[in-house]
């Protein structure tokens, strides 16, 4: 049975816990090992910015960058530890939800989805940065 984008997002949100911007900020302060992954394309991030320190891995490339069985030069070393705390995001949340579910389905055990995405982060009063910002 075919699924729509909206159905896939709802499924992701039902299976992977969400975290508020305030809780995400707190986690980032308390555990420097926590990784934020923005699943948007670099061009989108360049226009809107993202959470400072977030890793940019597009949703399409996350499928192989998180796979420990593909050739090593395809992988993202920061994703080797499947127990690492990870928060996925995009600009509003739906693509971040799909990224969170993808990681969850690949065996990552400590994944959360940022509620409201980067826009929710900004609305909560937290700063964003664009690539290359000091």
Secondary structure, DSSP 8 states (H G I E B T S, - for coil): ----HHHHHHHHHHHS-EE-HHHHHHHHHH-TT-EEEE-S-HHHHHHH-EETT-EE--HHHHHHHT-TTS-GGGS-GGGS-TTS-EEEE-SSSHHHHHHHHHHHHTT-SSEEEETTHHHHHHHTT--EE-TT--
